[in-house]
């Protein structure tokens, strides 16, 4: 937190957003950097738990701020030695992080599909109240994921179409 507050290039509003829990994905373009709020979901006791990751991408640094371990960060850190050996740019690390965070959704979608299939198989044997509770639980999880993925899709689209000094011709492809 102190590092974020001490960096002169970071706008106080983006630092403030990083320190708060914000349930909606978000992207903001500042003159010298971009700030993103993304979410990775973890399944705990059949509930989907969003875990926020705030990202600052600047020509000189790539900073993530999160309060819980994230699979996407771990996967990105495993790639870091390969980046360090090449002509490194923070936007390439950001690109890798985006790929990794999106990859975390596939196991969740598979698990939800399995849960739906199991509920369908058990529909005739479950008590009506239990069946309704399971369906409502599935709908809640699907709705949460759909809402977040839709917003993250819009965020990615704005990245693809953005014109920003951070995106040089060399990094635009990423």
C-alpha positions in Angstrom: 0.0 0.0 0.0 2.8 2.4 0.9 4.5 1.7 -2.5 1.3 2.5 -4.4 0.9 5.7 -2.4 4.5 6.7 -2.9 4.6 6.4 -6.7 4.2 9.9 -8.2 2.9 8.7 -11.5 -0.2 7.0 -10.0 -3.3 9.1 -9.7 -4.8 9.1 -6.1 -8.2 7.9 -7.4 -6.7 4.7 -9.0 -4.8 4.0 -5.8 -8.0 4.6 -3.8 -9.9 2.2 -6.1 -7.2 -0.4 -5.6 -7.6 -0.2 -1.8 -11.3 -0.8 -2.0 -13.2 -3.9 -2.9 -14.9 -3.2 -6.3 -17.1 -6.0 -7.6 -17.2 -4.7 -11.2 -14.3 -5.1 -13.7 -13.0 -1.7 -14.7 -10.3 -0.1 -16.8 -9.1 3.5 -16.7 -6.5 5.0 -19.0 -4.3 7.7 -17.4 -1.8 9.7 -19.4 1.2 7.5 -18.5 -0.4 4.2 -17.4 -3.5 2.1 -17.3 -5.4 0.8 -14.3 -7.5 -2.4 -14.3 -9.7 -4.1 -11.8 -10.2 -7.8 -12.7 -11.6 -10.8 -10.9 -10.6 -14.4 -10.6 -13.2 -16.7 -9.2 -12.6 -19.7 -6.9 -15.1 -22.3 -6.0 -15.5 -22.8 -2.3 -18.2 -25.1 -0.9 -20.0 -24.9 -4.3 -20.1 -21.0 -4.0 -18.2 -18.8 -6.4 -15.9 -16.5 -4.6 -14.6 -13.5 -6.6 -11.0 -12.4 -5.8 -10.1 -9.0 -7.0 -6.8 -8.1 -8.7 -5.9 -4.5 -9.3 -3.3 -3.9 -12.0 -1.2 -0.9 -12.8 0.7 -1.0 -16.2 3.2 1.7 -16.8 6.1 1.8 -19.3 8.5 1.1 -16.3 6.5 -1.2 -14.1 3.7 -3.8 -13.8 2.1 -3.8 -10.3 -0.6 -6.1 -9.1 -2.5 -5.5 -5.8 -4.5 -8.3 -4.3 -5.3 -9.6 -0.9 -5.6 -13.3 -1.6 -3.5 -15.8 -3.7 -4.4 -15.9 -7.3 -3.8 -18.7 -9.8 -3.4 -16.2 -12.6 -0.6 -14.3 -10.7 1.2 -17.6 -9.9 1.1 -18.6 -13.6 2.3 -15.2 -14.7 5.2 -15.3 -12.2 6.3 -18.7 -13.5 6.7 -17.1 -16.9 8.7 -14.1 -15.6 12.2 -15.6 -16.0 11.5 -16.1 -19.7 10.4 -12.4 -20.0 13.5 -11.2 -18.1 15.7 -12.8 -20.7 14.0 -11.1 -23.6 13.3 -7.5 -24.6 10.9 -7.1 -21.7 8.0 -4.6 -21.6 5.4 -4.5 -18.9 2.6 -4.6 -21.5 3.8 -8.2 -22.4 3.6 -9.2 -18.8 0.1 -7.7 -18.7 -0.9 -9.6 -21.8 0.3 -12.9 -20.2 -1.6 -12.0 -17.0 -4.8 -11.4 -19.0 -4.4 -14.8 -20.7 -3.9 -16.5 -17.3 -6.8 -14.9 -15.6 -9.1 -15.9 -18.5 -7.8 -19.4 -18.3 -9.1 -19.7 -14.7 -12.6 -19.5 -16.0 -12.6 -22.7 -17.9 -12.4 -25.1 -15.0 -15.2 -23.2 -13.3 -17.4 -23.4 -16.4 -16.7 -27.2 -16.6 -17.6 -27.6 -12.9 -20.8 -25.7 -13.4 -21.7 -27.8 -16.4 -21.0 -31.0 -14.2 -23.2 -29.5 -11.5 -26.1 -28.9 -13.9 -25.8 -32.5 -15.3 -25.8 -33.9 -11.7 -28.9 -31.9 -10.8 -30.6 -33.1 -14.0 -29.7 -36.7 -13.1 -31.0 -36.3 -9.6 -34.1 -34.3 -10.5 -36.5 -37.2 -10.2 -35.1 -38.5 -6.9 -34.6 -35.1 -5.0 -37.2 -33.6 -2.8 -38.9 -30.7 -4.5 -37.5 -28.1 -2.0 -33.9 -29.5 -2.4 -34.2 -29.4 -6.2 -35.4 -25.8 -6.2 -32.5 -24.8 -3.9 -30.0 -26.5 -6.2 -31.4 -24.8 -9.3 -31.4 -21.4 -7.6 -27.8 -22.0 -6.5 -26.8 -22.9 -10.0 -28.6 -19.9 -11.5 -26.9 -17.6 -9.0 -23.4 -18.9 -9.9 -24.1 -18.7 -13.6 -25.5 -15.2 -13.3 -22.4 -14.1 -11.3 -20.1 -15.5 -13.9 -22.0 -14.2 -16.9 -22.2 -10.6 -15.4 -18.4 -10.6 -14.7 -17.4 -12.2 -18.0 -19.6 -9.8 -20.0 -17.9 -6.8 -18.2 -14.4 -8.3 -18.6 -15.2 -8.8 -22.3 -16.0 -5.1 -22.6 -12.8 -4.2 -20.8 -10.8 -6.4 -23.2 -12.5 -4.8 -26.2 -11.6 -1.4 -24.9 -8.0 -2.5 -24.6 -7.9 -3.8 -28.2 -9.3 -0.6 -29.6 -7.4 1.8 -27.3 -4.9 4.4 -28.5 -2.6 5.0 -25.7 1.1 5.9 -25.4 1.6 2.7 -23.5 0.8 0.7 -26.7 3.8 1.2 -29.0 3.9 -0.4 -32.4 6.1 -3.2 -30.8 3.6 -3.9 -28.0 0.3 -3.3 -29.9 0.2 -6.9 -31.0 0.1 -8.1 -27.4 
